[in-house]
Amino acid sequence: MLRRPAWQQMKNLYSILGISKGASQQEIKSAYRKLAKQHHPDANPGDTKVEEKFKEISAAYHILGDEKLRARYDRGDIDEHGQEKMGGFPGGHRASSAGGFGGGAAEDIFSEIFGNFRGGGFRGRVPEKGRDRKFAIEIDFMEAALGSKRRLTMGDGGRTLDVAVPAGVTDGQQIRLRGQGEEGAGGGPAGDILINVTVQPHSFFRREGQNVMIELPISLPEAVLGATVKVPTVDGTVNLKVPSGSNTGTKLRLKGKGIASAKNGTRGDQMVSLKVVLPDEQDADLQDWVTKWAETHA
């Protein structure tokens, strides 16, 4: 005796969709949309039980979602599979009046949820998402800090795609462009484009989280007497007040001059570490002054 697959050994169609027999067509549609999304194989890869459940609820909606087929089912003219009950045709033969699961109302709503189907309808085939495509780009420190645009060549007929690199992107981060990958099968959604980002180091800026770190050389007079000096930032040069008596290792903060957060746009700070430097050439006057100063300052 031929045994039906598990999804074809169905119980009452209303109970499969979790609704009452008196439910409206809109209630039937809403129940199916919810269950189809929950049990779609793309959301549960490799789970055969979920796939069987998905087929079961799709077959149930194929009948209940069609008012004429639903009426025939309610009268007992057809069974849960859309086939004529025994005795419906001369000689007691069974014949399908619903055409199998996959067309009609079920296909219409699948078009809404998962996109239009190719090849004449669902026909029992589970829609599959298209494959992702992977690319790699290198950007410099300033592009990562402020954001930039890059153009990718897809390699499929020379198609190009302009990619917005967000401000604050980090080295090794992956940018996902949804729906830009290969086309899906059976009406499934397109895959994504995945872009791996490499950020080149800067000659004097260094990043720690959202903060920018920099070491700033200052002269001996600037350190001893204090001064206003120019400091580079990712936004351009700004003035910084160096307090008198500063020493190598003294850290000063430039509020809001760091990297923008990719999550909420708030910016970090720039931390300036001072480094006192002497003239490259020996200065006789400086040596004489330090000698006298050292005599009274052990």
C-alpha positions as CSV (number, residue, x, y, z in Angstrom):
1,M,0.0,0.0,0.0
2,L,1.4,3.4,-1.0
3,R,2.1,5.5,2.0
4,R,1.8,9.3,1.8
5,P,4.6,11.6,3.0
6,A,4.1,12.9,6.5
7,W,2.9,16.3,5.3
8,Q,0.2,14.6,3.1
9,Q,-1.2,12.7,6.1
10,M,-3.0,15.8,7.2
11,K,-5.5,16.5,9.9
12,N,-8.3,19.0,9.6
13,L,-7.2,22.0,7.5
14,Y,-8.5,24.6,10.0
15,S,-6.6,23.1,12.9
16,I,-3.4,23.1,10.7
17,L,-3.7,26.9,10.4
18,G,-4.8,27.3,14.0
19,I,-8.2,28.9,13.1
20,S,-11.9,28.1,13.6
21,K,-14.1,26.9,10.8
22,G,-16.0,30.3,10.9
23,A,-12.8,32.3,10.2
24,S,-13.0,35.0,7.5
25,Q,-10.8,34.8,4.4
26,Q,-8.7,37.6,5.7
27,E,-8.2,35.7,9.0
28,I,-7.2,32.6,7.0
29,K,-4.7,34.7,5.0
30,S,-3.2,36.3,8.1
31,A,-2.8,33.0,9.9
32,Y,-1.0,31.5,6.8
33,R,1.3,34.5,6.4
34,K,2.4,34.2,10.0
35,L,3.0,30.4,9.9
36,A,4.7,30.5,6.4
37,K,7.3,33.0,7.7
38,Q,7.8,31.0,10.9
39,H,8.3,27.7,9.2
40,H,10.0,28.7,6.0
41,P,13.0,26.5,5.3
42,D,15.3,29.5,4.8
43,A,14.7,30.5,8.4
44,N,15.3,26.9,9.6
45,P,18.0,25.5,7.3
46,G,18.5,21.7,7.6
47,D,15.4,21.1,9.7
48,T,13.4,18.5,7.8
49,K,10.5,18.6,10.4
50,V,10.0,22.3,9.8
51,E,10.1,21.7,6.0
52,E,7.4,19.1,6.3
53,K,5.3,21.5,8.5
54,F,5.8,24.2,5.9
55,K,4.4,22.0,3.1
56,E,1.5,21.0,5.3
57,I,0.4,24.6,6.0
58,S,0.9,25.6,2.4
59,A,-1.3,22.7,1.2
60,A,-3.9,23.7,3.8
61,Y,-3.9,27.3,2.6
62,H,-4.2,26.2,-1.0
63,I,-7.7,25.0,-0.3
64,L,-8.9,27.3,2.5
65,G,-7.5,30.4,0.8
66,D,-9.7,29.7,-2.3
67,E,-13.3,30.4,-1.4
68,K,-14.7,27.9,-4.0
69,L,-12.4,25.1,-2.9
70,R,-13.0,26.0,0.8
71,A,-16.8,25.7,0.2
72,R,-16.3,22.3,-1.5
73,Y,-14.1,21.1,1.4
74,D,-16.7,22.3,4.0
75,R,-19.4,20.4,2.1
76,G,-17.3,17.2,2.1
77,D,-17.0,17.2,-1.7
78,I,-13.2,17.1,-1.5
79,D,-10.7,15.9,1.1
80,E,-7.7,17.6,2.8
81,H,-5.7,17.0,-0.4
82,G,-8.2,18.6,-2.7
83,Q,-9.3,15.2,-4.1
84,E,-12.8,14.1,-4.8
85,K,-14.3,12.0,-2.1
86,M,-15.0,8.3,-3.0
87,G,-18.2,8.1,-5.0
88,G,-17.7,11.5,-6.6
89,F,-17.1,9.9,-10.0
90,P,-18.6,6.8,-11.7
91,G,-17.0,3.6,-10.5
92,G,-15.8,5.2,-7.3
93,H,-12.5,6.6,-8.8
94,R,-10.7,9.5,-7.1
95,A,-9.8,12.5,-9.1
96,S,-8.0,15.7,-8.1
97,S,-10.1,18.9,-8.3
98,A,-7.5,21.2,-6.6
99,G,-4.6,20.4,-8.9
100,G,-2.2,19.5,-6.1
101,F,-0.6,21.8,-3.6
102,G,1.2,24.9,-4.8
103,G,-0.9,26.9,-7.2
104,G,-3.8,29.4,-6.7
105,A,-4.1,31.3,-3.5
106,A,-1.0,29.8,-1.9
107,E,1.2,30.9,-4.9
108,D,-0.3,34.4,-4.8
109,I,0.5,34.9,-1.2
110,F,4.0,33.5,-1.6
111,S,4.5,36.1,-4.3
112,E,3.8,38.7,-1.7
113,I,6.0,37.2,1.0
114,F,8.9,35.8,-1.0
115,G,8.7,37.4,-4.4
116,N,7.4,36.1,-7.8
117,F,7.9,32.5,-8.7
118,R,9.7,31.4,-11.8
119,G,9.0,28.4,-14.0
120,G,5.2,28.4,-13.7
121,G,4.6,28.3,-10.0
122,F,5.8,26.7,-6.8
123,R,5.0,23.1,-7.8
124,G,6.2,21.7,-4.5
125,R,9.7,23.3,-4.8
126,V,10.9,25.2,-1.7
127,P,12.2,28.7,-2.7
128,E,15.9,29.0,-2.2
129,K,17.9,32.2,-1.4
130,G,20.6,33.0,-4.0
131,R,24.2,32.7,-3.1
132,D,26.1,35.5,-1.5
133,R,29.0,37.2,-3.4
134,K,32.2,38.2,-1.6
135,F,34.5,41.1,-2.3
136,A,37.5,42.8,-0.5
137,I,38.5,46.5,-0.5
138,E,41.3,48.4,1.0
139,I,40.7,52.0,2.3
140,D,43.0,54.4,4.1
141,F,42.6,55.7,7.7
142,M,40.8,58.9,6.7
143,E,38.3,57.1,4.5
144,A,37.5,54.8,7.5
145,A,37.2,57.8,9.8
146,L,35.0,60.0,7.6
147,G,33.3,57.5,5.2
148,S,33.8,57.3,1.5
149,K,32.4,55.8,-1.7
150,R,33.9,52.9,-3.7
151,R,32.8,51.5,-7.1
152,L,32.7,47.7,-7.4
153,T,32.7,45.8,-10.8
154,M,30.6,42.8,-10.4
155,G,32.1,40.7,-13.2
156,D,28.7,39.8,-14.7
157,G,28.6,41.8,-17.9
158,G,30.6,44.7,-16.5
159,R,27.8,45.7,-14.0
160,T,29.1,48.2,-11.5
161,L,27.8,49.1,-8.0
162,D,28.6,52.2,-6.0
163,V,29.2,51.3,-2.4
164,A,28.9,53.8,0.5
165,V,31.6,53.0,3.1
166,P,30.1,54.2,6.4
167,A,32.1,56.6,8.6
168,G,33.6,54.6,11.5
169,V,34.1,51.4,9.7
170,T,36.8,49.2,11.4
171,D,39.6,47.1,10.0
172,G,38.3,43.6,9.2
173,Q,34.6,44.7,9.3
174,Q,32.2,43.3,6.8
175,I,29.7,45.4,4.8
176,R,26.5,43.6,3.7
177,L,24.5,44.8,0.7
178,R,21.2,42.8,0.9
179,G,19.7,41.5,-2.3
180,Q,22.6,42.4,-4.5
181,G,24.0,38.8,-4.8
182,E,23.0,36.0,-7.1
183,E,19.3,35.4,-8.0
184,G,17.3,33.0,-5.9
185,A,15.9,29.7,-7.2
186,G,12.2,28.9,-7.3
187,G,11.2,32.5,-6.6
188,G,13.5,32.8,-3.5
189,P,15.2,36.1,-2.6
190,A,18.5,37.1,-4.1
191,G,21.6,36.6,-2.1
192,D,23.8,39.4,-0.6
193,I,27.1,41.0,-1.4
194,L,29.6,40.8,1.5
195,I,32.5,43.2,1.4
196,N,35.5,42.7,3.7
197,V,37.2,45.9,4.6
198,T,40.9,46.4,5.3
199,V,42.0,49.8,6.8
200,Q,45.5,50.9,6.1
201,P,47.4,52.4,9.1
202,H,48.1,56.1,9.2
203,S,51.5,57.7,9.5
204,F,50.7,59.4,12.9
205,F,47.0,58.8,13.8
206,R,46.2,55.7,15.7
207,R,42.7,54.4,16.6
208,E,41.6,53.0,19.9
209,G,37.9,52.2,19.8
210,Q,36.2,55.5,18.8
211,N,39.2,57.6,20.1
212,V,42.0,58.9,17.9
213,M,45.5,58.8,19.5
214,I,48.4,61.1,18.4
215,E,51.8,62.0,19.8
216,L,52.6,65.7,19.5
217,P,56.2,67.0,19.7
218,I,56.6,70.3,21.5
219,S,59.7,72.5,22.2
220,L,61.3,73.0,25.6
221,P,60.0,76.6,25.8
222,E,56.5,75.5,24.9
223,A,56.7,72.9,27.6
224,V,58.1,75.2,30.3
225,L,56.2,78.4,29.6
226,G,53.0,77.0,27.9
227,A,51.8,77.9,24.4
228,T,49.0,77.5,21.9
229,V,50.1,75.0,19.2
230,K,48.5,73.6,16.0
231,V,47.3,69.9,16.1
232,P,46.2,67.8,13.1
233,T,42.8,66.0,13.5
234,V,40.7,63.9,11.1
235,D,38.7,67.1,10.5
236,G,41.7,69.4,9.9
237,T,44.1,71.4,12.0
238,V,42.9,72.9,15.3
239,N,44.6,75.0,18.0
240,L,45.5,73.4,21.3
241,K,46.5,75.1,24.5
242,V,49.6,73.5,26.1
243,P,49.7,74.3,29.9
244,S,52.9,75.6,31.3
245,G,55.0,73.0,33.0
246,S,53.9,70.2,30.7
247,N,56.1,67.2,30.4
248,T,56.6,64.3,28.0
249,G,53.7,61.9,28.5
250,T,51.2,64.7,29.4
251,K,47.9,63.8,27.8
252,L,45.4,66.4,26.5
253,R,41.9,65.7,25.2
254,L,40.2,67.2,22.2
255,K,36.5,66.5,22.8
256,G,34.5,65.1,19.9
257,K,37.4,65.0,17.5
258,G,37.5,61.2,17.3
259,I,35.8,58.6,15.1
260,A,32.0,58.5,14.7
261,S,30.2,55.4,16.0
262,A,28.6,53.3,13.2
263,K,25.7,52.5,15.5
264,N,24.6,55.9,16.8
265,G,26.9,58.5,15.1
266,T,28.4,59.8,18.4
267,R,32.0,60.7,18.1
268,G,34.9,59.8,20.3
269,D,37.7,62.1,21.3
270,Q,41.3,62.8,20.2
271,M,43.9,62.1,22.8
272,V,47.1,64.2,22.4
273,S,50.2,62.8,24.1
274,L,52.9,65.5,24.5
275,K,56.6,64.7,23.7
276,V,59.2,67.4,24.7
277,V,62.0,67.5,22.1
278,L,65.3,69.4,22.1
279,P,66.9,71.1,19.1
280,D,68.6,68.8,16.7
281,E,71.8,70.9,17.0
282,Q,73.5,71.7,20.3
283,D,72.8,75.2,21.5
284,A,75.6,76.7,23.6
285,D,73.3,79.2,25.3
286,L,70.9,76.5,26.4
287,Q,73.8,74.4,27.7
288,D,75.2,77.3,29.7
289,W,71.7,78.1,31.1
290,V,71.1,74.5,32.1
291,T,74.5,74.2,33.7
292,K,73.9,77.3,36.0
293,W,70.3,76.1,36.7
294,A,71.5,72.7,37.7
295,E,73.9,74.1,40.3
296,T,71.0,75.4,42.4
297,H,68.5,72.7,41.5
298,A,69.7,69.3,42.4
